[in-house]
């Protein structure tokens, strides 16, 4: 078999070489967290502890299906691990596979390896997923979305392992935690591991690795000269390895990686260009990996972590299995949708990006559930945006859209043709067989009025409190959390200066304020002009 050469960047090599029992990696995009940190780590756990049981923790089952597992499987395929030959997913393995030490009660959420090792997918939106499990390792993906209380009370206690089988391994009970930089206090729980890291232990591992490299080089040099290395050198090498593993077994390794860590691949020119082209906030978070939170002095300063929720239909997700196209998921996977009620939308129209933000008011609990947001960019315009919406909600029973819009939707349309936005949106929905109820809100609300109205909503002082489905609004949530305030000629206003900049890999259009304007329109409409099936009730003074 031909040996394959693999490239690993500095962060990936450091994590693998240190091999700490607990490893926490906080890194930005394009650092290869899943591909070249998580994938080889899980392989190591499953191959070197045959018959063991591990856990792959994800914030939601949908996230595991669409983000974590596809990345792992793609990396394994590149290393010639073939599904159906070396591992199976979601069903009992063939008799040719070895049996795990502890066989699971059901195989629906299990990855089974040929050597008897298994990995159980543990999603936090599925109650009791870790109950009765005895685990030997844990991978925690997208840690900023993980509930630390559930993790501490339900999952960590299960990571007790089978000591009699794997106690000789430094990585028994190992934990790997991966995330990019969190934007909220609740999502920052894993940053505390920095204080738990004993730098002396890490320095000892590094010194031991360096000494092992020197000794191996000495042995290789002797053999190159035709001299058999003396026995004491080989004994010294084994002793070094044993001592390093003792340190690894008690080590906690915490690292934050910015794009500068990968300068060999990206190049200095790229970093200079990003500093020139990005807004200061985006550069600090996406490039320098600096900590931020929900902007307390930002436009949505009353938004908190409690305004996000998860709500998946597990019966439907289970019916899909693991061999499916994640892009084919539709609203049947969302348990928060009332299929018999209309869908309310707010939109934003732009030459480069167009948005639909979808919601349903729940009058009984006083909430506006922001169910899902959609956006299209560049050559994909409003017809494609409406098509995406209609395909996702193809199985919705009530084919009615309550379309809230202000005067920005009237009189112009640089996104499609000579018809204005309002006409185009209604026409496209009707082509797909949907009934549209257009609701005019008048002129756009002044920024100060909008700020007060929406933040009162977040504070629970209005009729409806905005609540975001976390799984379906990743880009919108980040845009809302980071929307700033700027001083204008009419006082303070939402800082929309970033909308004017050219898009780059680390300053994407979908993370700017365009989507927040669509959310504003949806909230203003549902709060001030609620639709109840028989008409509208104006619960506020007219929008001016």
N, C-alpha and C positions, 0 to 999 in steps of 0.2 A: 504494500500500500504506500503510495507516494505521500511524503510528509507535506502538510500544508503550512505555508507561512501566513501569519496573521499580523496585521498592524494594530497596535494598541497605542492610544495617546497617553500622555503622562498621567492624567487622573486614573485612567483604566489600569495602567501598570501599577501605580501606587497602591490602589485598593487590593489588587490581586496579590502583590508581593507582601504587603503588611499582613493580610489574612487574619485580621482581628476577629475575635469571637463576636463582637458587636461592632458593626460598621454602619455609619450614617453618612450619606453622600448628598449634599445639597448643591445642585449644579443647574446651570441654565440650559437652554435648548442647544441642540447639536453637540452635546458632549457624549452621546452614546450610552446613556444610563441603562436602558433596557438591553440594547444590542450587545454591548461589550463589558458590562458590569454584572447585570442581573442574570443574563443567559448563561455565561460560563460559571457563575457562582452556583446557580441551581444545579447545573450538570455535575459540578464537583460534589455537592451535597448528596445527590442521588446515586452517583457512581461509587463514591468512597464510603458510603454507609448503606450497603445493599440491604434491602428489606425494610429500610426506615420509612417513616411518615413525616412529611414536611407540610408546611402551610404557606400558601400564596395569598396574602391579605390585600384586598382591594376595597376602595370606599363603597363601590356598588358592583353588583353582578354584571350590569351592563358595561361598566368600565373594564372589568376583567375580560369580558368577551371582545370588546372593541379595541382596547389599548394594550393591556399587559400581555395577554396570551398570544396575539398575533406577532408581537415583537419577539417574544421568546421562541416561538416556533420557527420564525424566519431565520433567526440566528442559529438555531439547531440544524436546520436544513443546510445552511451554508457549511456546517461542520460535519455533514453527512450523517446526521441522525434523522432517520426517516420515520414518519408516522406510519404505524401499522407494522413496522419491522422492529424498531428499537423502543417505541412507546405507543400507547393508545390513549385516547382521550374520551371520557364520558361514558365508557362501558367496561364491562369486565374483561380483563386481558385474556388472551388465548392460553391454553394449557402449556404451551412452550415457554411462557414467561414463568419466572420463579415467583413464589408466593410471598407477599409481604409478611413481616413478623406479626403485625396486627391488621387483619383484613377489615376494610371498612364495611359498614352496614349497607351502603349503597354506593354505586360507582358513577352516578350521573355527573358529579362535580370533581372527578378525580383524574389525574394524569398518572398512568401506570407505566413504569419502566421495565425493561426486559429482565433486570436483576432483582425484581421484587420491590424496589423502592417506589413510593407513591407520593404525589403532591396533591393536597386537597385545596380547592379554590374556596377561600373564606371571604365572602363579601359582607360588609358590615350592615347592609340594608336587609340582610337575611338573618332574623333573630336565631340565636342559638347555634350558629354555624360551627363553632368550635367546641360545642358540648361533647363530652365523652371522648375527645381525641387525646392521644398521647403523641406529641410532636417532637421531632429531633432538630428542626430548624424552621425559621420563619423568614419569608421575604415580604416586606411591607412596601407596596408600591403606591405612588402618589400620596405620600404621607401627609401633605398639607390638607387633604380632604378626609383624613382618617379621624374618627372620634377617639381621642386618647383614653376616655373613661371606659368605653367598650373594649378597647385594646387591652387595657390594664386588667380589667375585671374578667374578661371572657377568654382572650387569646393568649396573653403572656403566661397565665397559669398552665395552659395546655402544653406549653413548650418545655415539658419536663423530660421528654425523651425516655429512652430505655437504656438506663445507665450501664447495665450489665453487658450490653452489646457494643456500645460505642464510646465508653468512657475513655478509651485510649486516644481518641481523636480530639484535637484542640478545637475543632469546629462543631463538636457536639453541642446542641442547644444554640447554635449560631443564629444571629439576627442580622439581616441586611435591610436598612431603611433608605429609601430613595425618594427624592422630591426635588422640585425646583423651589425657588425662594417663596415662602408663604406671604400672603398679603393681609392676614388677619391674626389676631392674638391667639384665637382658638387653634388655628392651623399652624402655630409656631411651636407646638409642644415638643417636637423632636430637636429643636435648637438647644434645648437644655443638655443634650448629650455632650455638647462642647465642654461643659463644666465637669462632666463625668470622665472625660478622657484624661488619663494619667500620661503626661508627655514623657515621663521617664521610661515608662514601659515601651512606648512607641520608639523612643530613641534606642532602647536596648534591642528591640527587634531589628531596627535599621542597622545598628552596629553589627549584630549577629549575621545579618544577610551580607553585609559588606565583607566580613571575615570569611564567611562561607565561599563567597565568590573568589577571594584571594587564594583560599586553600584548593578550590577546584581548579583554578588556573595553574597553580603550582603542580598539581597532579597531572593535568593535561600536558604541561610543558615537559615533565619527566617522561611521560609516555611517548611524546613526540620524539624524544631523544633515544627511545628504545630502552628506557630504564623503568623497571617496575617500581611504583611508589611504595615507600615503606609502610608497614602496617599502622604505625602510630598516626600517620596522616589521615588514613581512612577512619580510624577510631575517633580522631579529633573532629572530623567532618560529621560523624554520626552524633557525637556529643553536642556539637553546635546546633544541629538540627533539632535534637531533643530539647535543648534549652530554649530555642526560639519558639518551639511549639508550646512549651510551658507558659511563656510570656503571652503568646497569642491566645491561649485559653482563658486568660483573665483580662485581655486588652479590650478597650473601647477606642475606636478610631473615628473621629469626626473631621470632615473636611468640607469646605465650601470652595467650589471651583468656578472662577470667572472665565470669560473667553480669553483673557490674557494667558491663562494656563495652557491654552492650546495655540499659542502664537506661532509655533513651528508649522502648523497646518494652515492657519488662517492668514498669517502674514501681518506685519506691522501696518502695511498700507490699509488693510481692511479695518483694523482697529481705529486708525486715524479717521477713516471715512465715516465709521459709525459715530464717532464723537462729534464729527462735523454735521452729520445729517440728522441724528436723532435728537429728540427733546432731552433735556437733562435728566428727567425722571426715567425715561425709557432706557437711556444709556446706563444709568446707575443700576437698574434692575436687570435688564436683559444682558448687558455686557459685563458689568462689574460685580453682579450678584450681591448687591447691597440690600439690606433688609428694609422693607416698607410695610405699611399696613393700610387699612381702609383710611382714606384721607380724611382725618378728623376736621380739617379746615377746608375740605373739598366740597363739591357741589351736593353730594349725597352724604353729608356728614352724619346723618342719623342711621345709616344702614349698618347693621350688625351681622355677625355670623348666623344668628338665629333667624335671619330672613332668607335662609336657604334650606332646602329640604331634598330628600331622595324619596322616590315613590315608584317602584318598578312592579310590573306584573310578572311575577316569577313563573307562574304556570305557562305563560306564553314564552318567556325566555327559555325555560327548560325544554319546551317543545322544539326549539330551534336546533338543539345540540350545539356542537362546537365547530362543525364544518359548514360554515355559512359566510356570506358576504356581509360584513358589519354595516356597509353602506345601505343595505336593504332593510335595516330596521325601520319600523314605522310606529305609529301611535299605539298600536296594540301592546307595545312594551311599556306603556305609560299608564300607571294605575290612577293617576290624579286627574285624568281627562273624564269629563262627563259626556259620553257619546251622544246623549239626547239633547244637549244644550248647544246653542250657537257658539261659535268661536269668535272672540273679539280680537281685532288686530289694530296696531298702530304701525306706521311706516315712516321710513326716511328715504329721500330720493337724492341721488348724487351721481355725478358722471362716472365715478370710479367704483362706487359701492352702493348697493341698495339693500334695505333691511325690511323684514317683517318681524314684529314681536307679537306673539300670540298669547292670549290669556283668557281665563274664565273667572268672573267674580263668583265668590262663594258667600252669599249674603248671610247665611246662617252663622258662619264663624267670623264674618267681617274681614275677609281676605280677598285680594286679587291674586290668583295663582298665575304666575308668568310661566306658561307651560313649555314654550319652546321658541327660540329665535332662529331666523333664517337670514342669510345674506348671500348676495352674488356680487362678483367683481368684474370690472373691465368689460369684456365683450358680452358677458352674460348680463342681461338686463331684466326689466320687470317681468316680461313673459316667462323667462327661466325661473325667476324667483317665485312667481305664483305657481308654476308647474311643480317646483320642489315642495311647496306647501301642500298642494293638492295630492301629490303622490304620498306624502307622509301621512296625511289625514284621509286617505282613500277609503278607509273602513269606518270613518266617522258617520254615525247614523243621521245626524242633523246637518245637512249640507247647507248651512247658513253661516255667512260671515258678516259680523257687525264691523263695518269699516269706518273707524274714526279718522278724521283728517282735518287739517286746518288749511289756510289759504295758500300754503306753500305747495299744495297739490293742484292748484288751479292755475290755468293760463299759460303754462309752459311744460315742456317735456323734452329735456335734453338727453334723457336716458333711452327713448324708444323712437318716437316719430313726431308728427305735427300735432297729435292729440295730447291733451294735458294728462298729468299723472292720474288724476281721479278717473277720467274716462278709461284710460288704459287698464288700470287695476280692475275696475268693474267689468270691463269687456273680457279680460283674461279669465277672471273667475267664472263668468257666465259660460265661456267656451268650455270650461271643465265641468259644467253642470251644477255649479254652486249658485245659490241665491245670495245677493249682496244687499245689505241694508246700509246705505251710506249715511253717516252722521257727521254733519258739519260742525266744527268747533269754533269757526270764525278765525280771526287773526291769531297768530301764535301768541301764547301767553308770555307776558314779560318775565324776564329771568328771575327777578326778585319774587314775583308772585308764584312762579313755578317752584322755586327753591323752597318757599314756605309751605306750599301745598304738599309737595312730595315728601319733604322731611317730616311734616306733621303725620303723613301716612305711615312712614317708617316708625315713628314714635307711638303709633297706635291712637292718634288723636283724631283721625278722620273716620269715615264710614268704612273704608277698605284699607287694609295693610298689605303692601306688596310682598309677595313671597315667591322666590325664584326656585324652579326646579333645577338643581345644581347640574344634573347630568346633561340637560338639554340647552344650557345657556352659558357654557364656559366662557366664550368670548365676550358676551354681553355683561356677565358678572364682573369680569376683570375691567371692562371699560367703565362700568358704573363705579367700581371701587376706586379707580384712579382718576376719575374726572375731577379736574381742578377748578379753581375760581380765578378769574382775571378781572382787572379793573377796566371798565369801559366808559364811554362818554355818558351813559345812563346809569352809572353806578356799577356794582359788581355783577358779573355774569359768568356763565359756564365758560371755561377756557377751551375754546375750539381752535386755537392756533395750530395744533398738531395736524388738523385736517388738511392744511395747505401744503404739507411736506410730501415729497415723493416717498412712495413705499419702499421699504427695504426688508431684508429677511428678518431683522430684529425690531422693526417698527412697522408692524402690519396694519393695514387699514381697519381690520376688524376689531382691533384693540383701541381704536380712537373713539371720539364722542358721537359719531354718526348713529351708532346703534342705540346710544342712550337717548337720543332725540326721538327715536321710534318708541322706546319704552315710555318716555314722557307723554307722548300723544296717547298711547294706550291707557296709561294711568289717569290722565286728565279726563279722557272720555268716559271710562268706567266709573270714575268717582263722581263726575258732575252730570253725566247723562246716561244713567244705567238703562239697559234694555231688558225688558221682562217678558218678551214673547208677544205681548200685545201692544207694545209701544214704549215710549221713553218717559222717564220722570226726571225733570230738571231739578236736581237737589241743591243747586247752588245758583248764585247770581250769574247772568249770562257771561260767557267767556268773551272778552273784548279783544 
